[in-house]
Amino acid sequence: MSKTSFPSGSPAARRLPWYARSAAGAWTCAPPSADVRDFHAGLPGYAPTALTELPFLARELGVGRVFVKDESARLGLPAFKALGASWAIHRVLARRPAGGGPVRLVTATDGNHGRAVARMARLFGQRAQVFVPRGVHPAAVTAIEDEGADVVLVPGPYDEAVRRAADAAAGGPDSVLVQDTAWPGYERIPGWIVEGYSTLFAETDEQLRAAGVEAPGLVVVPAGVGSLAQAAVAHYRSRGPESAPAALMTVEPDTAACVLASLARGEPVSVPTGATTMAGLNCGTVSSLAWPYLRQGLDAAVAVTDAESADAARGLAAAGVSSGPCGAASSAGARAALTGDGAAVRRRALDVGPASAVVLLSTEGTAANPHTEEGSR
């Protein structure tokens, strides 16, 4: 396969938004629930998603091997979100009294989570109401409606849609908020959603071992409110200090880098969000549940532009990996961190060398977040 190239000036033409913490690999936490994988294995259509090796990208990044965890086809949907939504809804319904009527499952979404909640509500015989902020592609809204959900369009950003969803869910005993971000007083259900994501990492472990890799040197995770990154930290930091720790790095849009800003400040901060093709990452506030994990367990955070994400998506497509702007953010972030001006310092911070194995989480396929070349500039 021919080498995929990127515009030579893209990461070096600007000052790279970057954060690193040297002590993250020594931090440990409790492991996620061991029941999650068995639950997912019992769902209709379950199969592990592909882990695809990309030698051209390993050469580009100057590492030993690069693998992409391809979430473009997860439980019949084009993104990973069904893992968290299904486990959380299962736990919600298990706590309801037997013989009760249907539940209205309420959520806010930038696209993928709302569709996953709607799909799982239908699977489990429940109703869904989904609040959608401005900036979500009309095709993504239609996909949520096609799952049978009642969609409410919100003429404001994601954080406003979350507030509207929380207010709506508080309106009756048969409504439950199923949100993938947490705040003080609302953390149990977001915690179940994070637990649901653990299946992705368990699959990756097995697939890496089958490829002859005992453990990755670096795992790159797209971050919106930080829930998937929390799941990554919970997985890799629950192994104890005796095992070689993977370096963990988040990637965000430079127009909505709330994780990076919070890490740099040392406390959660909200940031204003702008337009971005990485719609599923267009979040201004870190989940309160995720924050302690990110503060202690992340090695690094970086922010990328829409153009860098679009370039990465084209490179992945040429290699046969369907990746939307959010999914391709991990590839764009890896290139921004590991190449260009200042890369030697960043590589040392991540302990990444020419023999390292890198795992990129491609969290969505192109069908999850339709976009155009005009919109990516």
Disulfide bonds with the S-S distance in Angstrom:
none
